[in-house]
Amino acid sequence: MKTKIGLLYGGKSAEHKVSMQTAMAVIKALDLEKFDIYPIYITEEGQWVKGPQLTGPVENVKALEFTKEDPQAGAPLAPTLFQAEGEKQKPLDVIFPLLHGPNGEDGTVQGLLEILNLPYVGNGVLASAAGMDKVIMKNIFAQAGLNQVNYVWFIRSEWEKAKKQAYEKVEKELGYPCFVKPANLGSSVGINKATNRSELEAAFQEAFQFDRKIIIEEGVTAREIEIGVLGNDEPECSVAGEIVPKKEFYDYKAKYEDGDTALIIPADLTEEEYAKLKEMAIKAFKALDCSGLVRADFFLTKDGELYINEVNTMPGFTPFSMFPLLWKHSGVEYPELIERLVKLAKERHAEKQNIKHTL
């Protein structure tokens, strides 16, 4: 019997376009002999619209953009959004959230799916929320004893009251160069490198356009190494990959628009470095109570110092994305990767059904 899968994509987020590209790639990868595909599109205004069942790959992103005038449009809690056509009382077998950034990757949608008691691919509410907020994530990593670069953070209101003191704190505790980032965005949106006070001020201004909280990290001269983690209670790691940006750092444009970067898979690492990488990735996965998948990102210095940078709880599945490429080089082809994620989602959901909710 086919698995009825609902693809949830789009979203009210600066990463809407990234999500659309991810949805295109996943649809192309799904085996129609095994899956019935139901698209659920969230517009940039936050409107939820369910499209008709897909019978094959779509030509372009426009084919996945349904409008609020669609008769199947509804509020997020409208039961029909999560039901298969012709089976009004039967929910979809599993939901695959292909959402990036706030209102999708941050635990909000995961909470909705928990309330509806639906199986869904990927991380739960806690891991998604903690993984989205770079400050909370780094605080948890620090508690777990994971090696990180130095960082400081600010909320907009405190910065507006004491801008000079904020800049001085960065200079005193981190120095230059440093990286200024919105705390709750991924895909390198709103990130800038600062090498002096003027650039730092501009970077603060831009980052605060995307979030009320920002994080500033110490700049280190290091290789950028990434690894994929897959599983629930017993996660496993892929081979490692290295990102070699042609620009100063791996920004949004390099990731999603021009592919202006080199991906080296597998990365040139010693056995000891790879073993340490896997150990730290799994430790981070468990510290956040992750499930399904994450991509863990690291810095490796010339003297062999390894720092965890962050984990991405919903890595992209675009043609330029690292996560599926890492698993492909580990012997797991794209369609199989999708199927394993769906299986993990069902297993985690089945386990939750055994939890008592009454005395």
N, C-alpha and C positions, 0 to 999 in steps of 0.2 A: 504494500500500500504506500502511496506517495505521501511524503511529508508536506503539509501545507505551511509554507513559511511566509511570514509577513516582513517585508523589508521597510524599515522605518528610516527615512532619510530627509535631507533638506535642513530645516531648522531655523529658528530665529537666532542666528549667530553670525559672527564675522567669518566663520568657516563654512558657511552655507555651500559655496561653490566646491569646496573640497569634498563635502559630503555627497554632492551630486556626482562627482567623478568616482567616488568610492562605490556608489550605488550602481553606476554603469558597469564598473569592473566586476562586481559581485554577480550581477545579473548574467553577464557574459560567461561567468565561470560555473554557474549552477547547472547541474544535470537535470534537464526537464523530464527525464525518465524517472527521476527520483523525487523531484520537488514540483509542487504547484506554487507559483510565485504570485504574491499579492502585494502590490506597491502601496505604501502609505506615505504620502508626501506632506511635509510641513513647510508651508510657505515662509518667506522671509518676514512676513507680518505675524506669523504664529498660527495661521489657519491650518487645521488638519484636514486632509482630503484623501480619501481612498480611491485609487484608480482601479480599472478592471484587471482581472487576472491576466498576467503576461504569458504569452504562448511562445515567446522566443526573445532573443536579445533585441534591445532597442537601438535605433540608429544613432541617436544623440540625446543630450541632456534635455532638450526641449520636450522630447516624448515622455519625460518623467515629471514634467511640471504641470500638475493639474491645478485648476483654478477654484476659488471659493464658490463660484457659481455652479460647480459640479453638483449634481443631485446627491452625491454620496458624501459631500462635505459635512463635517460635524465637529463637535467639541471633542477634546481628547478622550473623555469618558464615554462617548457614544459607543455602545456595545458593538454596533455593526462594523466599526473600524477594525475590530480584531476578530471578525468572523469570516468564514469562507463563504463564497457565493453559493446560493441554493441550499445552504445548511444554516439557517438563521440561528439555531440554538447551539451550533458547534463552533467553538473558538478555534483560531488557528493553532497549529501544533507548536510553533515556536516563532518568536519575534526576533529579528536580527536588527538591532539598532545600529545604523550606519551614520551616526551623528557625531559631529566633532564640536568641541567647545562647550560654552554654557548652554543650558537648556537642552542638553542631549547627552554629553559625555560626563556630566558633573553629578550624576546621581538623581537628577530630577525625573527623567523619563524612567529610569530604573525603579524609582519609588512608585511611579504610576503602575508599572507592570507588576510590581510586587503586590500592590493593592488588588489588582485584577487577577492575581495568582496565575500569571501566564509564564511559561518558560521563555527565557530570553538569552541570547548569546552575550557572553562577555561578563564584565565585572558587576558586582552588586552595588547597592547604594553607598555603603561606607567606602569601599575601595575607589569607586568612581569619584565620589566627592573629594576624598583625600588626595587622589591622584590628579585631580583637576586644579586644586589649589596648591601651587608650588611651595608656599610658605608652610602650610600644614604638612605636606608631603616631606619636606626637608626636615621639619621638626620630628616627625615620626622616624625618619631615617637616622637622625642623630640619636634618638632614644635607642634605636636598634644597634647602634655602634658602627654604622656604615660610614666610610670615609667620604667626605664632601669638601668642596671648596668653601671658603668663607662667604657669608651672605648677610645682608641686612634687608629690612623691609619697612614699608610705610603705607599708611592709608591716606587717602586724598586730603581729608580734613586736617590732619596733623601737619602734612606737608604745606598746605596753604597757610597755616598759621606761623610756620617757622621754616621757610624754604632754605634760608642760608644755613641754618643748623643741620638740616637734612643733608645738604651737599657736603658740609664739613664732616658729618658722621661717615659718609661714604668714603671721603678722602682719607680720613683717619683710620678707619677699620679695614678698608679694602684697597684703596689706592687706584691708580690707573695702570692698565686698562681695566674696565669693568663692563658688565653687560646689564642693561636695564630692561626688565620684562614685566608685562602685565602678569599678575599672579594667577589669573584664571583663564588664560588662553593658551592654545597650542599652535602647531603649524607655523611657528616663528612669527606670528602676527604681532606687530607693535614692539618688536625687539630691536634694540640698537646698542652698538658698541660705543663707549665713551672713552676718550683718551685725554680729555681736559675738562675744565669746569663748563665751558660754553657748550660742548657736546653733551655733557651730563645734564645740564638744564633742559636742552632740547629733547633729550631722551626721556626725562621725567614727564615733560609736557605730552609727548606722544603716547607714552605708556598709560598715562592716566586717562586718555581718551577711550581706552578699551576696558578699563577696570577701575574700581575704587581702591584697589590694593595693588602695589607693585613690589617686585623683589629685585635687588641689585646683587649681582654675584661677582666675585673676584675673577679677573681674567687670568687664565693660565695658558702657557704654551704647551699644547698637548694634541695628541691624535684623538679624533672622535670615533669611538667604537660603539657599535650597537649589537644587541643580541635579542632574539625572540624567545619568549617564554610561553609555553602552552600547557594547559592542564587545570586541574582543580586542587585537590589536596596533595597530589604527587606531581608537581609540575616538572617539565623537562625543558631543556634549552636547545636552541638551534646552533648552527655554526655562528661565528661572529662576523660582522661586516664593518668596514671602515668607510667613513664619509670623507672625501677629499674635496672640499669646496674650491671652486676657482676664484670665488670672491673671498672676502675676509672671514665670513662665517656663513653657515647654512641657513639662508633666509627663506622667506615665503616664496619668492619668485624662483629661486633655485630649486625648491622642492616641487612646486606644482605647475609652473608655467613654462620654463625653458629647459628644465632638466640640466641646468648649468652646474653640474657637479659630477664627480666620479665616485662610483660605489665599488669598493673592492671586496669581493666575497669569494672565498673566506679571507678574513683579515690576516695579515702576517703577524702571528703571535707565537710566543713560546708556549710550550705545554703548560708551564706554570702560570703564565698570564691568562691563558684560556680557562684553566681550572679556577683561578681566582675570580675571573669574570663571571663564570657560571655560579659560583658560590655566592657572590654578592647579588647577582640578579635574582636568584631564588630566595635569598634572605629578604630582599626588598619586596618581592612578590608576596611572601608570607607576612611581612611586617604590616602591609596594607590590607591583608586578608583578601588578596586578589583571587579571581577565578576566570577561567576561559583563556584569556590572552593578555599579554602586555609586551611592549617593546621597551627594553631597558637601555638607557643611553649612558655612556661612560666617557671620561677623559683619561688618557694614558700618557703620562709624561715620559720624556727621554730617559729619566732615571728609574723608570718602572713603577712610579707611583700611580695607583688606580683610584679615581674618584667617581662615585656615581653622580650623574648629573640629574636625571629624572627618569620616571617611567611614564609611558603613554598607555593609558588603559583602553584606548580605542585607536590604535594605529591605522593609518590610511591603507586602502587597498587599491590605490591608483597604479598605473603602469610604472610610475617612478618610485613607488613606495618600497621601503626597505623590508618591512615585516614579511610579506609573502615571498620576497626574493631570498631572504634568509632561510625560510623553510623549504623553498624549492631546492636550494643548494644543500639542504639537509636530507633530501630525498622525499619531501612531502610536496607533491604538486598542488597547484592552486585549488582545483576541485576537491581534492582530498582534504585540504586544509579547512575548507568551508564545512565539509561533512563532519570533520572531527570537532569543530567548534559547535555545530548543532548538537552533536552527541553529548558533548560536555555540558551544554545548556540543559538538555533533558535530564542528564544524570544529577546535576545540582538541584534541579527543580524537584525531581523524585525524592531526593534525600530530604528536602525541606518539608515534604508532605508528611514525614514521620515525626515532625516536631509537635509536641502537645501544646495546645493553646487554651486548654481548660484544666482546672484542678480536678 
